[in-house]
Amino acid sequence: MERDQDSCGTQLIDGNGVFNVEGLDNFSKITKLSQCGLSYAIVAIMGPQSSGKSTLLNHLFQTNFREMDAIRGRSQTTKGIWMAKCVGIEPFTIAMDLEGTDGRERGEDDTAFEKQSALFALAVADIVLINMWCHDIGREQAANKPLLKTVFQAMMRLFSPRKTTLLFVIRDKTRTPLEYLEPILREDIQKIWATVTKPEAHKSTPLSEFFNVEVTALSSYEEKEEQFEREVAELRQRFFHSISPGGLAGDRQGVVPASGFSFSAQQIWKIIKENKDLDLPAHKVMVATVRCEEIANEKLRYLSSDQGWLALEEAVQAGPVSGFGKKLSSILEFYLSEYENEAIYFDEGVRNAKQQQLESRALDVVHHAYVTMLGHLRSKALESFKTRLEQSLHKGEGFAASVRACAQSCMVEFDKGCEDASIRQANWDASKVREKLHRDIEAHAASVRSTMLTEMIAKYEKQLTDMLSGPVEALFEAGENDAWTSIRKLLKRETEVAVSEFSTAVASFELDKPTIDTMVQNLREYGRNVVEKKAREEAGKVLIRMKDRFTTIFNHDNDSMPRVWTGKEDIRAITKDARSASLKILSTLAAIRLDEKSDDIENVLFSSLSDGTVSVPSSKDRSIGASSDSLASSTWKEVSPKATLLTPVQCKSLWRQFKAETEYSVTQAISAQEAHKRSNNWLPPPWAIVAMVVLGFNEFMVLLRNPLYLLVLFVVYLLSKALWVQMDITGEFRNGALPGILSISSRLLPTVMNLLRRLAEEAQGRPTPEAPMQQSFSFQNNRNQTQLNPTSSTIPESSVSSSCMSSTDSEYSSPNLMHRRSTKISEEEFS
């Protein structure tokens, strides 16, 4: 009979009991056993040596097991355990040929391998063929009884054994019908079962709980080959769909999935070789654990190297990926379903546990990508919030309302992104990332609010500064009696305006009332500080203000016209008024008066300084005691040190300096008055004029009687007039009679000679040069102008030096004083 090459026979266990792991793995790959799941069956055959087991399998399943050569005699053909794929049988069926029992090669005492192989067959096979001779049925010492006893004893070593089908194949049947042989065989089987030592749990357990017993008979292969072939063909049909309900192995239990068969067989043989009892349920769990672990590791490895996952991971590193959760869920679903398909036939508890572990480990692999995705969503939502808030504020919408609206929309956007990124296999909570986003939004909103409030406060502080600094400075400069009253009104008015506008503007921030009250109070204090700061600045310039006020009043009349010191002015009264006004400024700037508290600073200053008697006390005055000096103190009564701008001692020192620096103006005015008086008194006294008229009457009459004398007098008059103008007689006598006479006497002769020379040149018809004359007249005119300006009279240098003016004091000189000094310098340059 032709054999099919697809049987792929291989030795599973050799004669020495060594398990062929590599051969079994190759067998599984070639035959694709691991893809069968539970749709496979294993048929094992046991029987005496040389009973035709291999021949039966080859004819029954078209395998290629080695058969005994009858010509060479009866000997051991199959050593160990061989296996091959049954050709043309559905489902996938494996035929397992066991070494024959009762062989002479192993001897009578070497039954260990027989028991081990029998136990292995019962633990692995779904159907066990018991090959026996027909003539052995009914015999007490026949070869089938040791075999059956070995099978039953091996069965007792299986904890909770699965139900195996025992198919007794009666070889070389005789004329005795099977109907008579089967009861005898079953009776023998029951006797053997009863004699087998069983554990307490199975003392009364019937054989049917462990085995399904089937019996069939075949004719002799050597004598009736054709009939044997027909009977084998009929028996072959019983192996089709053997694992289906009603089939030969329809009642099998605890089947190991095909993908775990190799490992299961290895472990079973290992336990049998170690002569340990085989706990099939525990073994089933162990096989399931190992195989499910292997399948899970394999799927996890494939997931880690999956191109779709790697591309998705790379993409999510760069930014948010649309449909991230759907794509990742699809990848995970594929590998989890692959695991489930391969591990579906293993123990359910182990399978589910390993599936959960696989799912957990797979989620660990992709979790960092999910976290990265959430980070992108959070960053995107935060940036969106910043942009929307900026746009909303740019449109002029309220801050708090804008923050709420923008935050709500961004959180909704983030929630949608999280929903899109969620994975079906995981119940990951994005609440922590959401809380962080919420905190980031609050932090940014707080930062923007702080910046806006700072800018707003700075705006209104600048407004207060602009509205207060200039007017306050002007009020201090004016030095009126009600300066501080006006300043208080101004401060209150401008502060209320700024506070009102600020309260309206800050309402959109929806701050709590204590915070707003604090900010308003700070704004009020800022306005007060502006006034106080300006007051301190003005107090530092009080000496300049006092000198300017003194100069303004001293050098201008009531109509604000410059004074001309003609000698009619009361310089003492004018000086007193000017100093009183300056003292008024000093008293105004001595302390801050924003609290409407009355003080006695002005009265103290006027009583102590207005009489002009402030000076260094003499030794006699010191003996009286310092208590008599009201300004010998560093504090004012009823004025706090914080509100003090100028202490009494400082006021006293400033007044002394002020008087020293304004003394020059008073001296200059007095000198101008005296010079004006001298310039208007150059004529003789009236009594001298009367005496001249009385005593010169005769000479006057002589002139009237002789007209030639009148002509001579007229010429003398013209010459005198020319000399008068040429020499500026009036200007020479302005500084006194003696200086005038000396000056005229030194210039008389040159002037007369110059005048005569010019007359001679005109008489000869020569042109007269105009430059010297014009220069002379220009010089005379300058001198005349200088003499006519009483405020620019020349003061001796000794007078200037006596005024104790220092380089520092020049900073406090008034503009009029500087003008007068420049005028003096100009005169010195022309003289």
C-alpha positions in Angstrom: 0.0 0.0 0.0 1.4 3.4 -1.0 2.1 5.7 1.9 1.6 9.5 1.9 4.8 11.5 2.6 2.7 14.0 4.7 2.7 11.7 7.7 6.0 13.3 8.9 7.0 10.5 11.3 9.5 11.3 14.1 10.7 9.6 17.3 9.3 11.4 20.3 11.1 9.4 23.1 14.0 7.1 22.4 14.6 3.7 24.0 16.6 5.3 26.8 13.7 7.6 27.7 15.3 10.8 26.2 12.7 13.2 25.0 13.3 14.6 21.5 12.4 18.3 22.0 13.9 19.5 18.7 12.2 16.8 16.8 8.8 17.6 18.3 9.2 21.3 17.6 10.1 20.6 14.0 7.2 18.3 13.7 4.9 21.0 15.1 6.2 23.6 12.6 6.1 21.3 9.5 2.6 20.0 10.3 1.3 23.4 11.6 0.1 21.6 14.7 0.2 24.8 16.8 -2.5 26.4 14.7 -5.1 23.7 15.4 -6.2 25.0 18.8 -8.3 22.2 20.3 -9.2 20.7 16.9 -6.8 17.8 17.1 -6.7 14.3 18.5 -4.0 11.9 19.6 -4.3 8.2 19.1 -1.8 5.9 20.9 -1.5 2.2 20.5 -0.3 -0.3 23.1 0.1 -4.0 23.0 2.5 -6.9 23.2 5.6 -6.8 21.2 5.3 -8.1 17.6 1.4 -7.9 17.8 1.2 -5.8 14.6 0.8 -2.4 16.1 2.8 -0.5 13.6 1.2 -2.4 10.7 -2.2 -1.5 12.0 -1.4 2.2 12.3 0.1 2.3 8.9 -3.0 0.8 7.3 -5.4 2.7 9.5 -3.8 6.2 9.2 -1.5 5.9 6.2 1.6 6.5 8.3 5.1 5.2 7.7 6.0 3.5 11.0 8.6 0.8 10.7 7.1 -2.7 10.5 8.5 -6.0 11.6 10.1 -8.1 8.9 8.5 -11.5 9.3 11.2 -13.3 7.3 13.8 -12.2 9.9 11.7 -13.5 12.8 9.9 -11.9 15.7 11.9 -9.1 17.4 11.5 -5.6 18.8 10.9 -3.2 15.9 9.6 0.0 17.7 11.9 1.4 20.4 10.6 4.1 22.6 7.7 6.2 21.3 7.2 7.3 17.7 4.6 9.7 16.4 3.3 10.7 12.9 0.5 12.7 11.4 -2.5 10.7 10.3 -3.1 11.4 6.6 -6.5 12.4 5.4 -8.1 12.3 8.9 -10.2 15.3 10.1 -9.6 16.8 12.6 -5.8 16.9 12.8 -4.9 13.5 14.3 -1.5 12.3 15.6 -0.8 8.6 15.8 1.6 7.6 18.6 3.3 4.1 18.3 4.5 2.8 21.7 7.1 0.2 22.3 5.6 -3.3 22.8 5.2 -4.8 26.2 6.6 -8.1 27.3 9.5 -7.9 25.0 12.5 -10.2 25.4 14.9 -7.4 24.7 14.1 -5.6 28.0 13.6 -8.8 30.1 11.0 -9.8 32.6 12.0 -7.4 35.3 12.5 -4.3 33.3 8.9 -3.0 33.3 9.7 0.6 34.3 9.7 1.9 30.7 6.4 0.0 30.0 4.7 1.7 32.9 6.2 5.1 32.0 5.1 4.9 28.4 1.6 3.6 29.4 1.2 6.5 31.8 2.5 9.0 29.2 0.0 7.6 26.6 -2.9 7.9 29.1 -2.0 11.4 30.0 -1.5 12.6 26.4 -3.8 10.5 24.1 -7.5 10.9 23.6 -7.9 7.4 22.2 -5.7 4.4 23.3 -5.8 1.3 21.1 -5.2 -1.9 23.0 -3.9 -4.3 20.4 -4.5 -8.0 21.6 -4.7 -11.4 20.1 -8.1 -13.0 19.9 -6.9 -16.3 21.3 -5.8 -14.5 24.5 -9.4 -13.6 25.5 -10.6 -15.7 28.4 -7.2 -16.9 29.4 -6.1 -16.2 33.0 -2.4 -15.7 32.2 -2.8 -14.3 28.7 -0.6 -11.4 27.7 -3.5 -8.9 27.8 -3.9 -9.0 31.6 -0.4 -7.7 32.5 -1.0 -4.9 29.9 -4.4 -4.0 31.3 -3.0 -4.1 34.8 -0.2 -1.8 33.8 -2.7 0.6 32.2 -5.0 0.7 35.2 -2.1 1.1 37.7 -0.8 4.0 35.6 -4.2 5.6 35.7 -4.2 5.6 39.5 -1.2 7.9 39.4 -3.2 10.6 37.6 -5.0 13.0 39.9 -8.4 13.6 38.5 -7.6 11.9 35.2 -9.4 12.8 32.1 -11.8 10.4 30.5 -9.9 8.3 27.9 -11.4 6.0 25.2 -9.9 2.5 25.3 -10.5 0.8 22.0 -9.7 -2.9 22.2 -8.6 -4.2 18.8 -8.9 -8.0 18.6 -6.5 -9.2 16.0 -6.8 -12.3 14.0 -10.4 -13.0 15.0 -11.7 -16.5 14.7 -15.1 -17.8 13.8 -16.3 -16.9 17.3 -18.6 -13.9 16.7 -17.7 -10.6 18.3 -21.0 -10.6 20.2 -19.6 -13.5 22.3 -16.1 -12.3 22.6 -16.9 -8.7 23.8 -18.7 -9.7 27.1 -15.9 -12.0 28.0 -13.4 -9.2 27.4 -15.4 -6.7 29.4 -15.7 -9.2 32.2 -11.9 -9.7 32.2 -11.4 -5.9 32.2 -13.7 -5.5 35.3 -11.8 -8.2 37.2 -8.6 -6.5 36.5 -10.0 -3.1 37.5 -11.3 -4.7 40.8 -7.9 -6.1 41.6 -6.0 -2.8 41.0 -5.0 -1.0 44.2 -6.9 2.4 44.2 -6.7 5.5 46.4 -9.4 6.0 49.0 -11.1 8.6 46.9 -11.6 6.1 44.1 -12.2 2.8 46.1 -15.7 2.5 44.7 -15.3 4.5 41.5 -16.5 2.4 38.5 -14.4 1.9 35.4 -16.7 4.0 33.3 -15.7 7.1 35.2 -12.2 6.8 33.8 -12.6 5.0 30.5 -15.0 4.6 27.5 -14.4 1.0 26.5 -14.9 0.1 22.9 -14.2 -3.2 21.2 -13.6 -4.1 17.6 -12.1 -7.1 15.8 -10.0 -7.5 12.7 -9.2 -10.5 10.5 -5.7 -11.8 10.1 -3.5 -9.5 8.0 -1.4 -12.4 6.7 -4.2 -14.9 5.9 -7.1 -12.6 4.9 -5.4 -9.4 3.7 -8.3 -8.1 1.6 -10.8 -8.7 4.4 -8.3 -7.0 6.8 -8.1 -4.0 4.5 -11.9 -3.7 4.3 -12.3 -3.9 8.1 -9.5 -1.4 8.6 -11.1 1.0 6.2 -14.4 0.7 8.1 -12.5 1.3 11.4 -10.8 4.3 9.8 -14.1 6.0 9.3 -14.7 6.0 13.0 -11.7 8.3 13.5 -13.2 11.0 11.3 -14.6 13.8 13.6 -13.5 11.7 16.6 -13.6 14.6 19.0 -17.1 15.7 18.0 -20.0 14.8 20.4 -20.7 11.1 19.8 -17.3 10.4 18.3 -14.7 8.1 19.7 -13.2 10.9 21.9 -16.3 13.0 22.2 -16.2 12.8 26.1 -12.6 13.9 26.5 -11.8 16.4 29.2 -8.9 18.8 30.0 -7.4 19.0 26.5 -4.2 20.9 26.1 -4.3 23.3 23.2 -2.2 22.3 20.2 0.2 25.2 20.7 1.0 23.9 24.1 1.2 20.3 23.2 5.0 20.3 22.8 5.7 21.9 26.2 3.0 19.8 27.9 4.4 16.5 26.6 7.9 17.5 27.7 6.7 18.3 31.3 4.6 15.2 31.5 7.5 13.0 30.5 9.8 14.8 32.9 7.4 14.2 35.8 6.9 10.6 34.8 10.7 10.0 34.6 11.1 11.5 38.1 8.6 8.9 39.2 6.2 11.4 40.6 2.4 11.3 40.6 1.0 13.3 37.7 -1.5 15.9 38.6 -3.2 16.6 35.3 -5.3 19.6 36.4 -2.2 21.2 37.9 -0.2 20.3 34.9 -2.9 21.8 32.7 -2.6 25.0 34.6 1.1 24.9 34.4 1.1 24.4 30.7 -1.4 27.1 30.3 0.7 29.4 32.4 3.8 28.8 30.4 2.2 28.9 27.0 0.1 32.0 27.8 3.2 33.7 29.1 5.0 32.8 25.9 2.2 34.0 23.7 1.9 37.2 25.7 5.6 37.9 25.5 5.5 37.3 21.8 2.6 39.7 21.2 4.3 42.3 23.4 7.5 42.0 21.4 5.5 42.3 18.2 3.7 45.4 19.6 7.0 47.0 20.5 8.3 46.6 17.0 5.0 47.4 15.2 5.6 50.0 12.5 2.2 51.6 13.0 3.0 52.0 16.7 6.5 53.3 16.1 5.2 55.9 13.6 2.5 56.9 16.0 5.0 57.2 18.8 7.3 59.4 16.7 4.4 61.6 15.6 3.2 62.2 19.1 6.6 63.3 20.2 6.4 66.2 17.7 2.9 67.3 18.6 -0.7 66.3 19.2 -2.0 63.6 16.8 -5.6 63.6 15.7 -7.4 60.4 16.4 -4.6 59.2 18.7 -6.8 57.1 20.9 -8.6 55.4 18.0 -5.3 54.5 16.3 -3.6 53.3 19.4 -6.7 51.3 20.5 -6.8 49.6 17.1 -3.1 48.6 17.4 -3.7 47.2 21.0 -6.9 45.5 20.0 -5.1 43.7 17.2 -2.4 42.2 19.5 -4.8 41.5 22.3 -7.1 39.7 19.9 -4.1 37.8 18.5 -3.3 36.6 22.0 -6.9 35.7 22.7 -7.1 33.7 19.5 -3.9 31.7 20.3 -4.6 31.3 24.0 -8.3 30.7 23.8 -8.1 26.9 24.5 -5.9 27.2 27.5 -7.2 27.3 31.1 -9.6 30.1 31.4 -8.3 31.4 34.7 -4.7 31.4 33.5 -5.6 32.8 30.1 -7.5 35.7 31.6 -4.8 36.4 34.1 -2.1 36.4 31.5 -4.3 38.5 29.2 -4.7 41.1 31.9 -0.9 41.0 32.4 -0.4 41.4 28.7 -2.8 44.3 28.6 -1.2 45.9 31.5 2.3 45.5 30.1 1.1 46.7 26.7 -0.5 49.8 28.3 2.8 50.4 30.1 4.6 50.4 26.7 2.2 53.0 25.2 1.5 55.0 28.4 4.4 57.4 27.9 3.0 58.3 24.5 -0.4 58.9 26.0 1.1 61.1 28.7 3.0 63.0 26.0 -0.2 63.4 24.1 -1.9 64.8 27.2 1.0 67.2 27.7 0.6 68.5 24.1 -3.1 68.9 24.7 -2.4 70.8 27.9 0.1 73.0 26.3 -2.2 73.7 23.4 -5.1 74.5 25.6 -2.9 76.8 27.7 -1.6 78.7 24.7 -5.1 78.9 23.3 -6.2 80.4 26.7 -3.4 83.0 26.5 -4.3 84.0 23.0 -8.0 84.2 23.6 -7.6 86.1 26.8 -5.3 88.6 25.1 -7.8 89.0 22.2 -10.7 89.4 24.6 -8.9 92.0 26.7 -7.8 93.8 23.5 -11.5 94.2 22.6 -12.1 95.9 25.9 -14.1 93.1 27.6 -14.0 92.7 31.4 -11.1 90.8 32.8 -12.9 88.4 35.1 -15.6 87.6 32.5 -12.9 87.1 29.8 -11.0 84.7 32.1 -14.1 82.7 32.8 -15.2 82.5 29.2 -11.7 81.7 27.8 -11.0 79.1 30.6 -14.3 77.4 30.0 -13.8 77.1 26.3 -10.2 75.9 26.7 -11.2 73.3 29.3 -13.9 72.0 26.9 -11.3 71.9 24.1 -9.0 70.0 26.4 -11.7 67.5 27.5 -12.5 66.8 23.8 -8.8 66.2 23.1 -8.6 63.8 26.1 -11.7 62.0 24.9 -10.1 61.7 21.4 -6.8 60.5 23.0 -8.5 58.0 25.3 -7.8 54.3 24.8 -10.6 51.7 24.9 -8.4 49.2 26.7 -7.4 51.6 29.5 -9.3 53.6 32.0 -6.6 56.2 32.4 -7.6 59.2 34.4 -6.6 62.6 32.9 -7.9 64.5 35.9 -4.4 65.3 37.2 -3.3 66.8 33.9 -6.6 68.6 33.8 -6.0 70.0 37.3 -2.5 71.0 36.3 -4.0 72.8 33.2 -6.5 74.5 35.5 -3.7 75.6 37.8 -1.7 76.9 34.9 -4.6 78.8 33.6 -5.2 80.3 37.1 -1.5 81.2 37.4 -1.4 82.9 34.0 -4.7 84.7 34.8 -3.2 85.8 38.1 0.0 87.0 36.3 -2.0 88.9 33.7 -4.3 90.4 36.5 -1.2 91.4 38.5 0.4 93.0 35.5 -2.8 94.8 34.5 -3.5 96.0 38.0 0.1 97.2 38.3 -0.2 99.1 35.1 -3.5 100.5 36.1 -2.2 101.6 39.5 0.8 103.1 37.8 -1.5 105.0 35.4 -3.5 106.5 38.2 -0.5 107.2 40.3 1.0 109.1 37.3 -2.3 110.9 36.9 -2.1 112.0 40.6 1.5 113.0 40.2 0.8 115.1 37.1 -2.3 116.7 38.7 -0.6 117.4 42.0 3.1 118.2 41.4 2.7 121.3 39.3 -0.1 123.0 41.2 1.5 122.2 44.6 4.8 123.7 43.4 2.9 126.8 42.2 1.1 127.1 45.5 4.4 126.8 47.5 6.0 129.3 45.1 3.2 131.8 45.6 3.6 131.5 49.4 0.0 132.7 50.2 -1.4 132.5 53.6 -3.9 129.8 52.6 -1.3 127.7 50.7 -1.8 124.5 52.7 -5.6 125.0 52.7 -5.5 125.2 48.9 -3.2 122.1 48.8 -5.6 120.1 50.9 -8.5 121.0 48.7 -6.5 120.2 45.6 -5.4 116.8 47.1 -8.9 115.9 48.1 -10.4 116.8 44.7 -7.8 115.1 42.6 -7.6 112.0 44.8 -11.4 111.5 44.7 -11.3 111.8 40.9 -8.5 109.2 40.6 -10.2 106.9 43.2 -13.5 107.1 41.4 -12.0 106.3 38.0 -9.9 103.6 39.5 -12.9 101.9 41.3 -14.8 101.9 38.0 -11.9 100.4 36.1 -11.0 97.8 38.7 -14.7 96.6 39.0 -14.2 94.3 35.9 -11.6 92.3 37.9 -14.3 91.2 40.4 -11.9 91.4 43.3 -13.0 91.0 46.9 -14.0 94.2 48.8 -11.0 94.1 51.3 -8.6 93.9 48.4 -10.2 96.8 46.5 -10.4 98.9 49.7 -6.7 98.2 50.3 -5.8 99.3 46.8 -7.9 102.5 47.1 -6.3 103.3 50.4 -2.9 102.8 48.8 -3.9 105.2 46.0 -5.0 107.8 48.5 -1.7 107.4 50.4 0.2 107.7 47.2 -1.5 111.1 46.5 -0.6 112.2 50.0 3.0 111.0 49.5 3.2 113.0 46.2 2.3 116.2 48.1 4.7 115.4 51.0 7.5 114.6 48.5 6.9 117.9 46.7 6.8 119.7 50.0 10.2 118.2 51.0 11.6 119.2 47.6 10.3 122.7 48.0 11.7 122.8 51.6 15.1 122.0 50.1 14.7 125.1 47.8 13.2 127.4 50.4 16.2 129.7 50.4 15.8 130.2 46.7 12.1 130.8 47.0 12.7 133.3 49.8 15.3 135.3 47.9 13.1 135.3 44.8 10.2 136.6 46.8 12.4 139.2 48.4 13.8 140.3 45.0 10.3 140.4 43.5 8.8 142.6 46.2 11.9 144.7 46.8 12.6 145.6 43.2 9.0 146.1 42.0 6.3 148.4 43.1 2.6 147.6 43.7 2.0 147.7 39.9 4.7 145.2 39.3 6.9 147.8 37.6 10.6 147.9 38.3 11.6 150.4 41.0 13.7 153.5 40.1 15.5 154.6 43.3 14.9 158.4 43.1 15.3 159.0 46.8 11.7 159.3 47.6 11.2 155.5 48.4 11.2 154.3 52.0 13.8 151.5 51.7 13.4 150.4 55.3 9.6 149.8 54.9 10.1 148.1 51.5 12.8 145.8 53.0 10.6 144.9 55.9 7.7 144.0 53.6 9.9 141.9 51.4 11.4 140.1 54.3 8.0 139.5 55.8 6.8 137.9 52.6 9.9 135.7 52.5 9.4 134.8 56.1 5.9 133.8 55.2 7.3 131.3 52.7 9.6 129.9 55.3 6.8 129.4 57.8 4.7 127.7 55.0 7.5 125.2 54.2 8.5 124.5 57.8 6.0 121.7 58.2 3.4 119.5 56.4 -0.1 120.6 57.1 -2.4 118.0 55.5 -4.3 117.0 58.6 -5.9 120.4 59.3 -4.2 120.6 62.6 -3.4 124.1 63.9 0.2 125.1 64.8 2.0 128.2 66.0 5.0 128.0 63.6 4.2 131.3 61.8 3.8 133.3 65.0 7.0 131.9 66.4 9.0 132.7 63.3 7.6 136.2 63.0 8.1 137.0 66.7 11.6 135.7 66.6 12.8 136.8 63.2 10.7 139.6 61.7 12.5 142.3 63.8 15.8 141.3 62.2 17.6 140.8 65.4 18.7 137.2 64.9 22.3 137.0 65.7 24.8 135.0 67.7 24.0 135.6 71.4 26.7 137.4 73.5 28.2 136.0 76.6 25.7 138.0 78.6 22.8 136.5 76.7 24.2 133.0 77.2 24.1 133.5 80.9 20.4 134.1 80.7 19.9 130.6 79.3 18.9 129.1 76.0 15.3 128.8 77.1 14.6 132.4 76.0 15.3 131.5 72.4 12.1 129.9 71.0 14.0 128.7 67.9 16.7 126.8 69.8 14.9 123.5 69.3 14.8 120.6 66.9 11.0 120.2 67.0 7.9 122.3 66.7 5.2 122.2 69.2 2.0 120.3 68.1 3.9 119.0 65.0 5.1 115.4 64.7 8.7 114.8 63.6 7.4 113.0 60.5 5.5 116.1 59.4 8.4 118.5 60.1 10.2 119.8 57.0 12.4 122.4 58.6 13.3 122.4 62.3 13.4 125.6 64.3 17.2 125.6 64.3 17.2 125.1 60.5 14.8 128.0 60.1 17.0 130.2 62.2 20.1 129.3 60.1 18.2 129.8 56.8 17.0 133.2 57.9 20.5 134.3 58.9 21.8 133.2 55.5 18.9 134.8 53.7 19.6 138.2 55.4 23.2 138.0 54.5 22.5 137.2 50.9 19.9 139.9 50.5 21.9 142.6 52.3 23.7 143.4 49.0 20.4 144.4 47.3 19.5 146.7 50.1 23.0 148.3 50.0 22.8 148.7 46.3 19.4 150.4 46.6 20.7 152.8 49.2 23.7 153.6 47.0 21.5 154.3 44.0 19.4 156.7 46.0 22.4 158.6 47.2 23.9 158.8 43.7 20.6 160.1 42.3 20.5 162.8 44.9 24.0 163.9 44.0 23.3 163.9 40.3 20.3 166.3 40.8 22.2 168.7 43.2 25.2 169.9 40.9 23.9 173.6 40.8 24.9 176.1 43.5 22.7 176.8 46.4 19.9 179.4 45.9 21.6 182.0 48.1 24.7 181.8 46.0 22.6 182.4 42.9 21.0 185.5 44.5 24.4 186.8 45.6 25.7 186.4 42.1 22.8 188.3 40.5 23.2 191.2 43.0 26.9 191.4 42.9 27.1 191.0 39.1 24.5 193.5 38.1 27.1 196.1 37.0 28.9 193.6 34.8 25.5 192.6 33.2 24.7 196.2 32.4 28.2 196.6 30.8 27.4 193.7 28.5 24.1 195.2 27.5 25.7 198.5 26.6 28.4 196.9 24.4 27.0 194.3 21.9 30.5 193.1 21.0 30.8 191.6 24.5 27.6 189.8 23.8 29.1 188.3 20.7 32.2 187.2 22.6 30.0 185.8 25.3 28.0 184.0 22.7 31.1 182.4 21.2 32.3 181.6 24.7 28.9 180.0 25.4 29.1 177.9 22.3 32.6 176.7 23.2 31.6 176.0 26.7 28.6 174.1 25.5 30.8 172.1 23.2 33.2 171.4 26.0 30.3 170.5 28.4 28.9 168.0 26.0 32.3 166.7 25.0 33.5 166.1 28.5 30.1 165.1 30.0 30.4 167.5 32.9 27.2 166.3 34.5 28.3 162.7 34.5 31.7 163.6 36.0 30.1 165.3 39.0 27.6 162.6 39.6 30.1 160.7 41.8 31.0 163.8 43.8 32.6 167.3 43.4 36.2 166.3 44.0 36.3 163.3 41.6 34.6 165.5 39.0 37.1 168.4 39.3 40.0 166.0 39.1 38.6 164.3 36.0 37.8 167.5 34.2 41.2 169.1 34.9 42.9 166.0 33.5 40.9 166.1 30.3 40.4 169.8 29.7 43.5 170.6 27.7 43.3 167.6 25.3 39.7 168.3 24.7 40.3 172.0 23.9 43.2 171.1 21.6 41.1 168.5 19.8 38.2 171.0 19.4 40.5 173.8 18.0 42.1 171.3 15.5 38.8 170.3 14.2 37.7 173.9 13.7 41.0 174.6 11.8 40.5 171.6 9.5 36.9 172.7 8.8 38.1 176.2 8.0 40.6 174.8 5.4 37.9 172.7 3.8 39.3 169.2 4.8 37.0 166.4 5.5 36.6 165.7 9.1 36.9 162.0 10.2 33.7 160.9 11.8 34.9 157.8 13.5 36.7 159.3 16.5 33.9 161.7 17.0 31.3 159.0 16.8 33.3 156.8 19.1 33.6 159.7 21.5 29.9 160.3 21.4 29.1 156.6 21.7 31.4 156.5 24.7 29.7 159.5 26.2 26.3 158.1 25.6 27.2 154.9 27.3 28.4 156.7 30.3 25.2 158.8 30.3 23.1 155.7 30.2 25.1 154.2 32.9 24.7 157.3 35.1 21.0 157.4 34.5 20.4 153.8 35.7 20.4 154.1 39.5 20.3 150.3 40.0 23.6 149.8 38.1 25.7 152.1 40.1 29.3 151.0 40.6 29.8 149.6 44.1 33.3 149.4 45.5 34.8 145.9 45.6 35.2 146.3 49.3 31.4 146.5 49.6 31.0 143.4 47.6 33.4 141.4 49.6 31.8 142.6 52.8 28.5 140.9 51.7 30.1 137.5 52.5 29.0 136.0 49.2 30.4 132.5 48.6 30.5 130.4 45.5 27.7 128.3 47.0 25.6 131.4 47.7 25.7 132.3 44.0 23.2 129.5 43.3 20.6 131.3 45.4 21.1 134.8 43.7 18.0 136.2 42.1 17.7 136.9 38.3 17.7 140.7 38.9 20.8 140.4 41.0 22.5 138.5 38.2 21.4 141.1 35.7 22.9 143.8 37.8 26.2 142.0 38.1 26.3 141.5 34.3 25.7 145.3 33.9 28.6 146.1 36.2 30.9 143.8 34.3 29.9 145.5 31.0 30.7 148.9 32.5 34.1 147.7 33.6 34.9 146.5 30.1 34.0 149.9 28.6 35.9 151.9 31.2 
